Amino acid sequence: MNVIYFILPLALLLGAASVYGFIWATRKGQYDDLDTPPLRLLIDEEYVDKPAEKKRGEAE
C-alpha cells in the first residue's frame, strides 16, 4: 500500500510533463509543417549542393 504513495505522484508528474512538452512544442511551431520533412528524405542533396564531378577521360 505504501508504493501507491510513490507511484501516483510520479504518474501525475510524468503526465503533467507530457502535457507541458506538447504545449511547448505546439507554441514553438514544431507541428506547423507536417508535409515537407518526409519529402526531404527523397531529395538527393549530393546532387543539389555540389556540381557534377567529371570522370576521367570525359571531354570538358
N, C-alpha and C positions, 0 to 999 in steps of 0.2 A: 504493500500500500504506500510505502514511502517513495517508491520510484515514480509514482504519478506526480508528486510534488516537483520532481526534476524534469520529467518528460513534458508535462503540459506547458510550463513556461517556455521551454525550449522550442516546442512546436509553434507556439504563438509568436515567438521571436523570429523563427525562420519564415513563417507566413507573412509577418509584417515586413521583413527584409525583402521578400519576393515582391510584394506589392509596391514597396518603395522603389525597388530596382526597375520594375516595369514602368512606373510613372516617370522616373528619371530618364529612362531610355526614350520614352514617348516624347517628352518635352525637348530632348536633345535632337530629335529628328531621326532616330535610328530606324523608324518604320515608315519614313516618307516615301522612299523609292524601293519598292519590292520587286520590280521587274528587271532593272539593269544589272545588279550583281550576278544573277545566274547567267546572264548573257555574256559577261566579261570572260567567263571560262572558255567560251567558244572562239574568242578573238586571239589570234596568234601574235602576241606583242613583239616577237622577234622580228617579224617582217614589217611591222608597223613602225617601230622605232629605228631600226637600222636599215641603211640602204643595202640593196642586194650585193652580195660579195661575188666577185668574179672568180671563176675556176681557172686553173692553169690551162693554157692553150686556147682560151677564148679570145676572140678579137675584141678590141676596145672600141 
